[in-house]
Amino acid sequence: MTTIEVIVPALPENRKIHAIMAQSLESLASLFHDCEDDINLALTESEEGKITISHSICIDMGKDKQTNKLSVSIKRGDEITCNMTHPDQKEMFNRDGSVREVTPKGDAAASLVGLPGPAPEPLCIEAEILPDSTEENTDTEGGEEE
């Protein structure tokens, strides 16, 4: 067993909080020992990502239990941040409500941005449902060949 000295600005005046703190510090040291391999793996695998090491304390007053938890996670990903000048995002739409075309900077191709504009009334989509055809239509009865 190794002793670690922890220096704090002051101990809590409340005895219950003091006991919770003391138990949590002891548990935290044990949890770091138990999770050493996982933490080391996260540190070596995540050169570009973010690593989060979280310690939580859950106190169940009804059962007189204190649970200390240590978790390690690696966040990998990408994000794009942009400024929105208006909450309704009017700048993303043309006056008729259609999506405004935006040409990205650089070599990227033009793309559409945003969600469909607000519709003044419910929209209906006209569609015709055609039956699935497994045979090719070679019959040109009553019509011209295409």
C-alpha positions as CSV (number, residue, x, y, z in Angstrom):
1,M,0.0,0.0,0.0
2,T,1.3,3.5,-0.9
3,T,0.3,6.7,0.9
4,I,-0.5,9.8,-1.1
5,E,-0.6,13.1,0.6
6,V,-3.3,15.5,-0.7
7,I,-3.1,19.1,0.2
8,V,-6.4,20.9,0.2
9,P,-7.1,24.6,1.1
10,A,-9.4,23.6,3.9
11,L,-11.4,20.6,5.1
12,P,-15.1,20.8,4.8
13,E,-16.7,21.9,8.1
14,N,-19.6,19.5,7.6
15,R,-18.6,16.0,8.9
16,K,-20.7,14.1,6.3
17,I,-19.1,16.1,3.4
18,H,-15.7,15.5,5.0
19,A,-16.3,11.7,5.1
20,I,-17.6,11.7,1.5
21,M,-14.4,13.6,0.4
22,A,-12.1,11.3,2.3
23,Q,-13.8,8.2,0.9
24,S,-13.8,9.6,-2.7
25,L,-10.1,10.4,-2.6
26,E,-9.3,6.9,-1.4
27,S,-11.6,5.4,-4.0
28,L,-10.2,7.6,-6.8
29,A,-6.7,6.5,-6.1
30,S,-7.8,2.8,-6.3
31,L,-9.8,3.4,-9.4
32,F,-6.8,5.0,-11.2
33,H,-4.8,1.9,-10.2
34,D,-7.5,-0.5,-11.5
35,C,-8.0,1.5,-14.8
36,E,-4.3,2.1,-15.5
37,D,-4.2,-0.1,-18.6
38,D,-7.3,1.5,-20.0
39,I,-6.1,5.0,-19.4
40,N,-2.7,4.2,-20.9
41,L,-4.3,2.7,-23.9
42,A,-6.5,5.8,-24.4
43,L,-3.4,8.0,-24.1
44,T,-1.4,6.1,-26.6
45,E,-4.2,5.5,-29.1
46,S,-5.6,9.0,-29.2
47,E,-2.8,11.3,-30.5
48,E,-5.2,13.6,-32.2
49,G,-8.5,12.9,-30.4
50,K,-9.7,14.2,-27.0
51,I,-9.5,12.0,-23.9
52,T,-12.0,12.4,-21.1
53,I,-11.3,10.9,-17.7
54,S,-14.3,11.4,-15.4
55,H,-14.8,10.7,-11.7
56,S,-18.3,10.7,-10.4
57,I,-19.7,10.3,-6.9
58,C,-23.2,8.9,-6.5
59,I,-24.7,8.9,-3.0
60,D,-27.8,6.9,-2.2
61,M,-29.1,8.3,1.1
62,G,-31.8,5.6,1.4
63,K,-29.3,2.8,1.3
64,D,-26.4,4.6,3.0
65,K,-24.1,3.9,0.0
66,Q,-21.5,5.9,-1.9
67,T,-20.4,4.8,-5.4
68,N,-17.3,6.3,-7.0
69,K,-16.9,5.8,-10.7
70,L,-14.0,6.5,-13.0
71,S,-14.6,6.4,-16.8
72,V,-12.2,6.9,-19.7
73,S,-13.4,7.8,-23.2
74,I,-11.8,8.9,-26.4
75,K,-13.6,11.4,-28.6
76,R,-12.7,11.2,-32.2
77,G,-14.5,13.1,-34.9
78,D,-14.7,16.3,-36.8
79,E,-16.8,19.4,-36.6
80,I,-17.5,22.5,-38.5
81,T,-18.5,25.7,-36.8
82,C,-20.1,28.6,-38.6
83,N,-21.9,31.8,-37.6
84,M,-25.6,32.2,-37.9
85,T,-26.7,35.8,-38.1
86,H,-30.4,35.2,-37.5
87,P,-32.2,32.4,-35.6
88,D,-34.6,31.9,-38.5
89,Q,-31.7,31.4,-40.9
90,K,-33.3,33.6,-43.5
91,E,-29.9,34.0,-45.2
92,M,-30.1,30.3,-46.2
93,F,-33.2,30.8,-48.4
94,N,-34.2,32.7,-51.4
95,R,-37.2,35.0,-51.3
96,D,-39.4,32.3,-52.8
97,G,-38.4,29.9,-49.9
98,S,-36.2,27.7,-52.1
99,V,-32.8,26.7,-50.8
100,R,-30.1,29.2,-51.7
101,E,-27.1,27.8,-53.6
102,V,-23.8,28.4,-51.9
103,T,-20.5,28.0,-53.7
104,P,-17.9,26.8,-51.2
105,K,-14.4,28.3,-51.2
106,G,-11.6,26.3,-52.8
107,D,-12.0,23.4,-55.2
108,A,-15.2,22.0,-53.7
109,A,-18.2,21.8,-56.0
110,A,-21.3,23.9,-55.4
111,S,-23.8,22.4,-52.9
112,L,-27.1,23.2,-51.4
113,V,-27.2,24.3,-47.8
114,G,-29.9,24.3,-45.1
115,L,-33.4,22.8,-44.7
116,P,-36.3,23.5,-47.1
117,G,-37.7,27.0,-46.5
118,P,-40.9,27.5,-44.7
119,A,-44.0,26.8,-46.8
120,P,-46.9,29.2,-46.7
121,E,-49.4,26.4,-46.9
122,P,-49.3,22.6,-46.8
123,L,-47.4,21.1,-49.7
124,C,-48.6,18.3,-51.9
125,I,-46.3,16.2,-54.0
126,E,-47.7,14.9,-57.2
127,A,-46.6,11.3,-57.9
128,E,-47.6,8.4,-60.0
129,I,-47.1,4.9,-58.7
130,L,-46.0,2.5,-61.5
131,P,-46.3,-1.2,-61.1
132,D,-43.0,-3.2,-61.0
133,S,-42.2,-4.6,-64.4
134,T,-40.2,-7.8,-64.6
135,E,-40.5,-8.1,-68.4
136,E,-39.2,-5.6,-70.9
137,N,-42.0,-3.9,-72.9
138,T,-41.3,-4.7,-76.5
139,D,-44.8,-4.2,-77.7
140,T,-45.2,-0.8,-79.5
141,E,-48.9,-1.2,-80.1
142,G,-50.6,2.1,-81.0
143,G,-47.5,4.2,-80.6
144,E,-44.3,5.1,-82.2
145,E,-41.0,3.5,-81.5
146,E,-38.7,5.4,-79.2
